[in-house]
Structures are given as C-alpha cells and as structure tokens.
Amino acid sequence: MALGGRDAAAVRTARLPTRAKRIAQVMIHTATVWFAALLILPRLDRSRREAAVTRWARRTLRIFNVRVAVRGSPAPFAAPVMLVANHISWLDMYVMNALCVSRFVAKSEVASAPVFGTIARQLGAIFIRRGSLRDAHRVKGEAAAALRGGDVVGLFPEGTTSDGTRLQFFYPALFQAAIEAGATTQPIAIRYHQDDGRPNTAPAYTEQISLMQSIRAVLREPVLRAEITFCEPLPAHLTRRELADRARRSIAEALDVRVLPPRPRHMPGASGAAQRRRFLAKPISSEQGEPCAQRPTTRAA
C-alpha cells in the first residue's frame, strides 16, 4: 500500500538519525584507520598486517551495509597471484580486501589526497600516472617485484570506472608484471545489484560525480548487495594481450555483458591537476565469505 504524504515524510524523518549515525561512524572509522595505518601498521609483521587490513575492510562494509556474496573459487595463493577486476566504485577495494588483502595499482592523484592518500600509501598502493607509457613501465616493474616478494597485486585494467552495466577496454601493459613474476592472473567480476537482481548504480564513482557525492549516494541505500565472481585463473605463459583479452571476456561472461567496445582512441585520465580537483572537491555482515588462504610468511614483505 502506498504511503500518504504525511506518512512518507515521517519515514524520511525517521531515517535521518540512522543516516547521521552512519555518517558519524564513517568519520570515526576513517580517522581510526588513518591513525592505525600511520603509526601501527608499519610495526606489524605480514600476517598481522593482513589481518588488520581485512578487519578494516569488513568494518567499512558493515558501516555501509554492504552484503557480499562470493561465487567460484580463487586460485591457490601459495604462488604469486595478480587479481584483475572490473572497476565500479571506491567500494571495490574494500570488497576485495575483505576477501584477500592486495596492493592495488591506483592513480597518482590519490597519493596527494588528504587522509585517503596516507591510508593508500601505508597499505602499499602502487601509484601510476594514467596516460603515461613511461610510468606504466615503472609501475610494471614495481608490481612484478611485489608479486615476486609474495604480495598479491590488485589491478583495474580499464583505467577508469563505469556504472557497472558495461565493461571498458582492458589495457594490457600491466599484465606484463604477472608474466615477469610467473604469477597467476585471477580475473574477478564485481557487480552491485538490487534484491531482484537488477543492477544497482548507486555505488558507481564515475567521472561526473565527486567522492563525497558518491559516499552520500551509498549512504542513502538501506542495504547494498555486492557479488564477487572468481573466474577461471589464467597462467603466466600467455602474452599480456592474451591475458587482458581472456580476463575481460571471462569477466564479461560472469556479468552477462554482451557488448565489448574496442580500444578507445585516447587513454582514460584527465590532467593531474584536474584529477586532484575532482578527488578533493568530491571524493573517495558478514556474508563476505572466507578470506584468501594464508600465504607463506617467510618471503620478503
């Protein structure tokens, strides 16, 4: 039965304290993570560090009422693994870290962002200047070294975000890191959906909105449902273009995306100054399933 005007207003008013409480929780949690990442995380060994990051990620998802369902099984993590996923939201990193702690390749503008930049640096993010082939070569080497050192590396090869209803071109350059490290490439399909299965675009952090607008959109959702699908792992003996193409097609199949656009004429990413303005002026339950298997701790951190 539809609510009358007065009843609907009452429901909206009742939601305000809950939303205000969640905003306060976000602020307190972010400040706590910033402090811990700066002062505590560097003192921890690998296993305790990864356990802390997993707790922070799951706490973030609880605050935003994100329920995560997992399909498929990840590749064994005894050997080097690079996670490759489609990119929709700043929530993607938390969803993935709740299952398996990774060092993410992130755009360089994030490094200079207040609070979030500090957290990203302390969590071992590998920063890249989008659109720079020279910097891509540097990042490829750093990612390969991280993989050889026992870290899991997370990569969003679209180089940008979408609203989750389509899949962009996968740039192959950084797949070379997996080849040089002899690492397995693990494609991961991420989707956010309504209770009836339809796509939910509220988490989408696209070029048209700021981080704060995106956070507010997520907070307006009573519950967010995320689905993570581990696709078939890919071996290191393929070429980087083959890895990129197979990963993209596996993710497209899991998401039921039928149209794959060709490589665009221009690489994604505005100028550094424009990206910094965007980031600063706007932004960034535990049905999450089991975390990744514990990796050996004898390798260099």
Secondary structure, 3 states (H helix, E strand, C coil): CCCCHHHHHHHHHHHHHHHHHHHHHHHHHHHHHHHHHHHCHHHCCHHHHHHHHHHHHHHHHHHCCEEEEEECCCCCCCCCEEEEECCCCCHHHHHHHHHCCCEEEEEHHHHHCCCHHHHHHHCCCEEECCCCHHHHHHHHHHHHHHHHCCCCEEECCCCCCCCCCCCCCCCCHHHHHHHHHCCEEEEEEEEEECCCCCECCCCCCCCCCCHHHHHHHHHCCCCEEEEEEECCCECCCCCHHHHHHHHHHHHHHHHCCCCCCCCCCCCCCCCHHHHHHHHHHCCCCCCCCCCCCCCCCCCCC
